[in-house]
Amino acid sequence: MINRVKELRMEHDITQQELADKVGVSSRTIISLEKQKYNPSVQLAYKIASVFNLSIEETFIFDEDDK
């Protein structure tokens, strides 16, 4: 799975900590997401997408190679 978290966060001019606070996780979780080292739960993916007023599919892109 590929995510656009860092790109979107920077476009909206919010810090990793601010995003973490908005979705109820630690900044380490956001850092791991941005480094593509962590795939979020559906609930967390929804919360993150909601912060940016996007769908989960617009925020997290399923890579067919990840099957």
PEZI-V763729 format. One record per run of one state. SS is the DSSP state (2 for helix, 1 for strand, 0 for the rest). FROM is the first residue (numbers start at 0). TO is the last residue. If there is no record, write none. Layout:
BEGIN
ss:SS from:FROM to:TO
ss:SS from:FROM to:TO
END
This chain:
BEGIN
ss:0 from:0 to:0
ss:1 from:1 to:2
ss:0 from:3 to:3
ss:2 from:4 to:10
ss:0 from:11 to:14
ss:2 from:15 to:22
ss:0 from:23 to:25
ss:2 from:26 to:33
ss:0 from:34 to:40
ss:2 from:41 to:50
ss:0 from:51 to:54
ss:2 from:55 to:58
ss:1 from:59 to:60
ss:0 from:61 to:62
ss:2 from:63 to:65
ss:0 from:66 to:66
END
